[in-house]
Amino acid sequence: MANSAQARKRARQAVKQRAHNTSLRSSLRTAVKRVRKAILAGDKAAAQSIYRESVAVIDRVADKKIIHKNKAARHKSRLSAQVKNLSA
């Protein structure tokens, strides 16, 4: 357990920050799943619109350093390729 007042405060802050980061990471995963679901459904127009929304979420999470920028780029690249390969 933390011994100083400063350490106790940092422990409290860490709990709050961890909850916030977990929430952001969850929204990222949900956004990616939504795109994959649209791709599996085979609806290219819907997949493209959902992909555009998801890119904003992915970038926002990467900017806050919840995930690495390269991981964000990898997600966007792979999802984009899958959307492009859908037949119109």
N, CA, C and O atoms as a GROMACS GRO file, in nm:
protein
  352
    1MET      N    1   0.084  -0.119   0.000
    1MET     CA    2   0.000   0.000   0.000
    1MET      C    3   0.088   0.124   0.000
    1MET      O    4   0.200   0.124   0.053
    2ALA      N    5   0.037   0.230  -0.060
    2ALA     CA    6   0.112   0.355  -0.069
    2ALA      C    7   0.130   0.416   0.070
    2ALA      O    8   0.038   0.415   0.152
    3ASN      N    9   0.248   0.469   0.096
    3ASN     CA   10   0.280   0.521   0.230
    3ASN      C   11   0.265   0.672   0.241
    3ASN      O   12   0.225   0.722   0.346
    4SER      N   13   0.296   0.745   0.137
    4SER     CA   14   0.289   0.891   0.146
    4SER      C   15   0.158   0.940   0.086
    4SER      O   16   0.091   0.868   0.012
    5ALA      N   17   0.124   1.063   0.119
    5ALA     CA   18   0.002   1.123   0.066
    5ALA      C   19   0.009   1.131  -0.086
    5ALA      O   20  -0.090   1.107  -0.155
    6GLN      N   21   0.126   1.165  -0.137
    6GLN     CA   22   0.145   1.175  -0.282
    6GLN      C   23   0.121   1.040  -0.348
    6GLN      O   24   0.055   1.032  -0.452
    7ALA      N   25   0.175   0.935  -0.290
    7ALA     CA   26   0.160   0.800  -0.347
    7ALA      C   27   0.015   0.754  -0.341
    7ALA      O   28  -0.034   0.688  -0.433
    8ARG      N   29  -0.053   0.789  -0.231
    8ARG     CA   30  -0.196   0.752  -0.221
    8ARG      C   31  -0.277   0.822  -0.330
    8ARG      O   32  -0.364   0.762  -0.392
    9LYS      N   33  -0.247   0.949  -0.351
    9LYS     CA   34  -0.319   1.025  -0.455
    9LYS      C   35  -0.291   0.966  -0.593
    9LYS      O   36  -0.383   0.951  -0.673
   10ARG      N   37  -0.165   0.934  -0.620
   10ARG     CA   38  -0.131   0.876  -0.750
   10ARG      C   39  -0.201   0.741  -0.770
   10ARG      O   40  -0.241   0.708  -0.881
   11ALA      N   41  -0.216   0.665  -0.663
   11ALA     CA   42  -0.287   0.537  -0.671
   11ALA      C   43  -0.433   0.559  -0.706
   11ALA      O   44  -0.491   0.486  -0.787
   12ARG      N   45  -0.495   0.662  -0.644
   12ARG     CA   46  -0.635   0.694  -0.676
   12ARG      C   47  -0.648   0.738  -0.822
   12ARG      O   48  -0.739   0.696  -0.894
   13GLN      N   49  -0.556   0.823  -0.864
   13GLN     CA   50  -0.560   0.871  -1.002
   13GLN      C   51  -0.540   0.758  -1.102
   13GLN      O   52  -0.602   0.756  -1.208
   14ALA      N   53  -0.454   0.664  -1.067
   14ALA     CA   54  -0.426   0.552  -1.157
   14ALA      C   55  -0.550   0.468  -1.178
   14ALA      O   56  -0.574   0.419  -1.289
   15VAL      N   57  -0.630   0.450  -1.074
   15VAL     CA   58  -0.753   0.371  -1.086
   15VAL      C   59  -0.850   0.440  -1.182
   15VAL      O   60  -0.909   0.376  -1.268
   16LYS      N   61  -0.865   0.572  -1.166
   16LYS     CA   62  -0.956   0.647  -1.253
   16LYS      C   63  -0.908   0.647  -1.398
   16LYS      O   64  -0.986   0.628  -1.491
   17GLN      N   65  -0.776   0.667  -1.416
   17GLN     CA   66  -0.720   0.671  -1.551
   17GLN      C   67  -0.730   0.536  -1.619
   17GLN      O   68  -0.755   0.529  -1.740
   18ARG      N   69  -0.711   0.429  -1.543
   18ARG     CA   70  -0.720   0.294  -1.599
   18ARG      C   71  -0.862   0.267  -1.648
   18ARG      O   72  -0.882   0.206  -1.754
   19ALA      N   73  -0.961   0.312  -1.571
   19ALA     CA   74  -1.101   0.293  -1.612
   19ALA      C   75  -1.129   0.370  -1.741
   19ALA      O   76  -1.199   0.320  -1.829
   20HIS      N   77  -1.075   0.490  -1.751
   20HIS     CA   78  -1.096   0.571  -1.871
   20HIS      C   79  -1.029   0.508  -1.993
   20HIS      O   80  -1.088   0.502  -2.101
   21ASN      N   81  -0.906   0.460  -1.975
   21ASN     CA   82  -0.833   0.396  -2.084
   21ASN      C   83  -0.903   0.269  -2.129
   21ASN      O   84  -0.910   0.240  -2.249
   22THR      N   85  -0.956   0.193  -2.033
   22THR     CA   86  -1.029   0.070  -2.066
   22THR      C   87  -1.152   0.102  -2.150
   22THR      O   88  -1.184   0.030  -2.244
   23SER      N   89  -1.220   0.209  -2.114
   23SER     CA   90  -1.338   0.251  -2.190
   23SER      C   91  -1.302   0.287  -2.334
   23SER      O   92  -1.371   0.247  -2.427
   24LEU      N   93  -1.195   0.362  -2.351
   24LEU     CA   94  -1.151   0.401  -2.485
   24LEU      C   95  -1.109   0.279  -2.567
   24LEU      O   96  -1.141   0.269  -2.686
   25ARG      N   97  -1.038   0.186  -2.504
   25ARG     CA   98  -0.994   0.065  -2.574
   25ARG      C   99  -1.115  -0.019  -2.616
   25ARG      O  100  -1.115  -0.081  -2.722
   26SER      N  101  -1.216  -0.021  -2.531
   26SER     CA  102  -1.338  -0.094  -2.562
   26SER      C  103  -1.410  -0.033  -2.682
   26SER      O  104  -1.460  -0.104  -2.769
   27SER      N  105  -1.415   0.101  -2.687
   27SER     CA  106  -1.480   0.168  -2.800
   27SER      C  107  -1.405   0.140  -2.930
   27SER      O  108  -1.466   0.129  -3.036
   28LEU      N  109  -1.272   0.129  -2.922
   28LEU     CA  110  -1.191   0.094  -3.039
   28LEU      C  111  -1.229  -0.045  -3.089
   28LEU      O  112  -1.253  -0.064  -3.208
   29ARG      N  113  -1.233  -0.141  -2.998
   29ARG     CA  114  -1.265  -0.277  -3.037
   29ARG      C  115  -1.406  -0.287  -3.097
   29ARG      O  116  -1.428  -0.361  -3.193
   30THR      N  117  -1.499  -0.213  -3.040
   30THR     CA  118  -1.636  -0.212  -3.092
   30THR      C  119  -1.640  -0.155  -3.233
   30THR      O  120  -1.709  -0.208  -3.319
   31ALA      N  121  -1.565  -0.048  -3.256
   31ALA     CA  122  -1.561   0.014  -3.388
   31ALA      C  123  -1.507  -0.083  -3.492
   31ALA      O  124  -1.561  -0.092  -3.603
   32VAL      N  125  -1.401  -0.154  -3.457
   32VAL     CA  126  -1.341  -0.251  -3.550
   32VAL      C  127  -1.440  -0.365  -3.578
   32VAL      O  128  -1.453  -0.410  -3.692
   33LYS      N  129  -1.507  -0.411  -3.474
   33LYS     CA  130  -1.604  -0.520  -3.490
   33LYS      C  131  -1.721  -0.478  -3.580
   33LYS      O  132  -1.771  -0.558  -3.658
   34ARG      N  133  -1.763  -0.352  -3.567
   34ARG     CA  134  -1.873  -0.304  -3.651
   34ARG      C  135  -1.835  -0.309  -3.799
   34ARG      O  136  -1.917  -0.347  -3.883
   35VAL      N  137  -1.712  -0.270  -3.830
   35VAL     CA  138  -1.667  -0.274  -3.970
   35VAL      C  139  -1.661  -0.419  -4.019
   35VAL      O  140  -1.706  -0.449  -4.129
   36ARG      N  141  -1.605  -0.507  -3.937
   36ARG     CA  142  -1.595  -0.647  -3.977
   36ARG      C  143  -1.733  -0.709  -3.999
   36ARG      O  144  -1.751  -0.789  -4.090
   37LYS      N  145  -1.828  -0.671  -3.916
   37LYS     CA  146  -1.963  -0.723  -3.931
   37LYS      C  147  -2.025  -0.676  -4.062
   37LYS      O  148  -2.092  -0.753  -4.131
   38ALA      N  149  -2.004  -0.548  -4.097
   38ALA     CA  150  -2.055  -0.494  -4.223
   38ALA      C  151  -1.988  -0.563  -4.342
   38ALA      O  152  -2.053  -0.587  -4.444
   39ILE      N  153  -1.860  -0.594  -4.329
   39ILE     CA  154  -1.788  -0.663  -4.437
   39ILE      C  155  -1.845  -0.803  -4.457
   39ILE      O  156  -1.868  -0.847  -4.570
   40LEU      N  157  -1.869  -0.873  -4.346
   40LEU     CA  158  -1.926  -1.007  -4.355
   40LEU      C  159  -2.067  -1.006  -4.414
   40LEU      O  160  -2.107  -1.101  -4.482
   41ALA      N  161  -2.141  -0.899  -4.388
   41ALA     CA  162  -2.275  -0.887  -4.445
   41ALA      C  163  -2.268  -0.865  -4.596
   41ALA      O  164  -2.364  -0.894  -4.667
   42GLY      N  165  -2.156  -0.814  -4.644
   42GLY     CA  166  -2.137  -0.795  -4.788
   42GLY      C  167  -2.191  -0.665  -4.843
   42GLY      O  168  -2.198  -0.647  -4.965
   43ASP      N  169  -2.230  -0.573  -4.756
   43ASP     CA  170  -2.286  -0.445  -4.800
   43ASP      C  171  -2.172  -0.343  -4.808
   43ASP      O  172  -2.128  -0.290  -4.706
   44LYS      N  173  -2.126  -0.316  -4.930
   44LYS     CA  174  -2.009  -0.229  -4.947
   44LYS      C  175  -2.036  -0.086  -4.904
   44LYS      O  176  -1.951  -0.024  -4.841
   45ALA      N  177  -2.153  -0.033  -4.938
   45ALA     CA  178  -2.184   0.106  -4.902
   45ALA      C  179  -2.188   0.124  -4.751
   45ALA      O  180  -2.133   0.220  -4.697
   46ALA      N  181  -2.252   0.031  -4.683
   46ALA     CA  182  -2.258   0.039  -4.537
   46ALA      C  183  -2.121   0.020  -4.476
   46ALA      O  184  -2.085   0.089  -4.380
   47ALA      N  185  -2.044  -0.072  -4.530
   47ALA     CA  186  -1.910  -0.096  -4.479
   47ALA      C  187  -1.822   0.027  -4.493
   47ALA      O  188  -1.744   0.059  -4.404
   48GLN      N  189  -1.836   0.098  -4.606
   48GLN     CA  190  -1.755   0.218  -4.627
   48GLN      C  191  -1.791   0.328  -4.528
   48GLN      O  192  -1.703   0.394  -4.473
   49SER      N  193  -1.920   0.348  -4.505
   49SER     CA  194  -1.961   0.454  -4.412
   49SER      C  195  -1.920   0.420  -4.268
   49SER      O  196  -1.875   0.507  -4.194
   50ILE      N  197  -1.937   0.294  -4.230
   50ILE     CA  198  -1.896   0.253  -4.095
   50ILE      C  199  -1.745   0.260  -4.081
   50ILE      O  200  -1.693   0.296  -3.975
   51TYR      N  201  -1.672   0.226  -4.188
   51TYR     CA  202  -1.526   0.234  -4.186
   51TYR      C  203  -1.480   0.378  -4.160
   51TYR      O  204  -1.388   0.401  -4.082
   52ARG      N  205  -1.545   0.475  -4.227
   52ARG     CA  206  -1.507   0.615  -4.208
   52ARG      C  207  -1.528   0.658  -4.063
   52ARG      O  208  -1.445   0.730  -4.006
   53GLU      N  209  -1.639   0.614  -4.002
   53GLU     CA  210  -1.664   0.647  -3.862
   53GLU      C  211  -1.559   0.581  -3.771
   53GLU      O  212  -1.512   0.640  -3.674
   54SER      N  213  -1.524   0.459  -3.806
   54SER     CA  214  -1.430   0.384  -3.724
   54SER      C  215  -1.289   0.441  -3.731
   54SER      O  216  -1.215   0.437  -3.632
   55VAL      N  217  -1.252   0.495  -3.845
   55VAL     CA  218  -1.119   0.556  -3.859
   55VAL      C  219  -1.104   0.671  -3.760
   55VAL      O  220  -0.997   0.690  -3.701
   56ALA      N  221  -1.211   0.748  -3.742
   56ALA     CA  222  -1.206   0.858  -3.646
   56ALA      C  223  -1.182   0.806  -3.504
   56ALA      O  224  -1.104   0.863  -3.429
   57VAL      N  225  -1.249   0.698  -3.470
   57VAL     CA  226  -1.232   0.639  -3.336
   57VAL      C  227  -1.090   0.585  -3.320
   57VAL      O  228  -1.026   0.607  -3.218
   58ILE      N  229  -1.042   0.514  -3.422
   58ILE     CA  230  -0.908   0.457  -3.416
   58ILE      C  231  -0.803   0.567  -3.401
   58ILE      O  232  -0.711   0.555  -3.320
   59ASP      N  233  -0.817   0.675  -3.478
   59ASP     CA  234  -0.720   0.785  -3.469
   59ASP      C  235  -0.726   0.854  -3.333
   59ASP      O  236  -0.622   0.890  -3.276
   60ARG      N  237  -0.846   0.871  -3.280
   60ARG     CA  238  -0.862   0.937  -3.151
   60ARG      C  239  -0.793   0.857  -3.041
   60ARG      O  240  -0.725   0.913  -2.955
   61VAL      N  241  -0.811   0.725  -3.045
   61VAL     CA  242  -0.749   0.640  -2.943
   61VAL      C  243  -0.597   0.639  -2.958
   61VAL      O  244  -0.525   0.638  -2.859
   62ALA      N  245  -0.550   0.639  -3.082
   62ALA     CA  246  -0.405   0.640  -3.105
   62ALA      C  247  -0.343   0.774  -3.061
   62ALA      O  248  -0.233   0.776  -3.007
   63ASP      N  249  -0.414   0.884  -3.085
   63ASP     CA  250  -0.363   1.015  -3.044
   63ASP      C  251  -0.346   1.024  -2.893
   63ASP      O  252  -0.257   1.094  -2.844
   64LYS      N  253  -0.432   0.954  -2.819
   64LYS     CA  254  -0.423   0.956  -2.673
   64LYS      C  255  -0.328   0.850  -2.621
   64LYS      O  256  -0.316   0.830  -2.500
   65LYS      N  257  -0.259   0.782  -2.713
   65LYS     CA  258  -0.158   0.681  -2.681
   65LYS      C  259  -0.214   0.563  -2.603
   65LYS      O  260  -0.144   0.503  -2.521
   66ILE      N  261  -0.340   0.531  -2.628
   66ILE     CA  262  -0.399   0.411  -2.569
   66ILE      C  263  -0.346   0.290  -2.646
   66ILE      O  264  -0.319   0.184  -2.589
   67ILE      N  265  -0.333   0.307  -2.779
   67ILE     CA  266  -0.265   0.208  -2.862
   67ILE      C  267  -0.156   0.280  -2.939
   67ILE      O  268  -0.159   0.402  -2.953
   68HIS      N  269  -0.060   0.205  -2.989
   68HIS     CA  270   0.049   0.263  -3.066
   68HIS      C  271  -0.001   0.309  -3.202
   68HIS      O  272  -0.094   0.249  -3.257
   69LYS      N  273   0.059   0.413  -3.255
   69LYS     CA  274   0.016   0.467  -3.384
   69LYS      C  275   0.032   0.365  -3.496
   69LYS      O  276  -0.047   0.365  -3.591
   70ASN      N  277   0.132   0.277  -3.487
   70ASN     CA  278   0.150   0.176  -3.590
   70ASN      C  279   0.039   0.071  -3.585
   70ASN      O  280  -0.003   0.019  -3.688
   71LYS      N  281  -0.007   0.040  -3.465
   71LYS     CA  282  -0.118  -0.055  -3.451
   71LYS      C  283  -0.244   0.006  -3.511
   71LYS      O  284  -0.322  -0.064  -3.576
   72ALA      N  285  -0.265   0.135  -3.489
   72ALA     CA  286  -0.380   0.204  -3.547
   72ALA      C  287  -0.372   0.200  -3.699
   72ALA      O  288  -0.471   0.174  -3.767
   73ALA      N  289  -0.254   0.227  -3.752
   73ALA     CA  290  -0.234   0.226  -3.897
   73ALA      C  291  -0.259   0.086  -3.953
   73ALA      O  292  -0.317   0.071  -4.061
   74ARG      N  293  -0.215  -0.015  -3.881
   74ARG     CA  294  -0.235  -0.153  -3.926
   74ARG      C  295  -0.384  -0.189  -3.930
   74ARG      O  296  -0.431  -0.250  -4.026
   75HIS      N  297  -0.458  -0.150  -3.826
   75HIS     CA  298  -0.602  -0.174  -3.825
   75HIS      C  299  -0.670  -0.106  -3.944
   75HIS      O  300  -0.750  -0.167  -4.015
   76LYS      N  301  -0.636   0.022  -3.964
   76LYS     CA  302  -0.700   0.097  -4.072
   76LYS      C  303  -0.666   0.038  -4.208
   76LYS      O  304  -0.753   0.027  -4.295
   77SER      N  305  -0.542  -0.001  -4.227
   77SER     CA  306  -0.497  -0.056  -4.354
   77SER      C  307  -0.570  -0.188  -4.386
   77SER      O  308  -0.618  -0.207  -4.498
   78ARG      N  309  -0.575  -0.276  -4.289
   78ARG     CA  310  -0.638  -0.406  -4.313
   78ARG      C  311  -0.788  -0.394  -4.335
   78ARG      O  312  -0.844  -0.461  -4.422
   79LEU      N  313  -0.852  -0.309  -4.256
   79LEU     CA  314  -0.997  -0.290  -4.275
   79LEU      C  315  -1.026  -0.225  -4.410
   79LEU      O  316  -1.122  -0.263  -4.478
   80SER      N  317  -0.944  -0.128  -4.448
   80SER     CA  318  -0.962  -0.061  -4.576
   80SER      C  319  -0.949  -0.160  -4.692
   80SER      O  320  -1.028  -0.158  -4.786
   81ALA      N  321  -0.849  -0.246  -4.684
   81ALA     CA  322  -0.829  -0.345  -4.790
   81ALA      C  323  -0.948  -0.440  -4.799
   81ALA      O  324  -0.989  -0.477  -4.908
   82GLN      N  325  -1.002  -0.479  -4.685
   82GLN     CA  326  -1.117  -0.569  -4.685
   82GLN      C  327  -1.241  -0.501  -4.742
   82GLN      O  328  -1.319  -0.564  -4.814
   83VAL      N  329  -1.260  -0.374  -4.712
   83VAL     CA  330  -1.375  -0.299  -4.766
   83VAL      C  331  -1.360  -0.284  -4.916
   83VAL      O  332  -1.457  -0.297  -4.990
   84LYS      N  333  -1.238  -0.254  -4.962
   84LYS     CA  334  -1.215  -0.237  -5.106
   84LYS      C  335  -1.238  -0.365  -5.185
   84LYS      O  336  -1.280  -0.361  -5.300
   85ASN      N  337  -1.210  -0.480  -5.123
   85ASN     CA  338  -1.224  -0.607  -5.192
   85ASN      C  339  -1.370  -0.655  -5.200
   85ASN      O  340  -1.399  -0.754  -5.268
   86LEU      N  341  -1.460  -0.586  -5.132
   86LEU     CA  342  -1.601  -0.624  -5.141
   86LEU      C  343  -1.652  -0.596  -5.281
   86LEU      O  344  -1.614  -0.496  -5.343
   87SER      N  345  -1.738  -0.682  -5.331
   87SER     CA  346  -1.797  -0.657  -5.463
   87SER      C  347  -1.911  -0.558  -5.447
   87SER      O  348  -1.989  -0.565  -5.352
   88ALA      N  349  -1.919  -0.466  -5.542
   88ALA     CA  350  -2.024  -0.362  -5.536
   88ALA      C  351  -2.154  -0.420  -5.574
   88ALA      O  352  -2.255  -0.349  -5.576
   0.00000   0.00000   0.00000
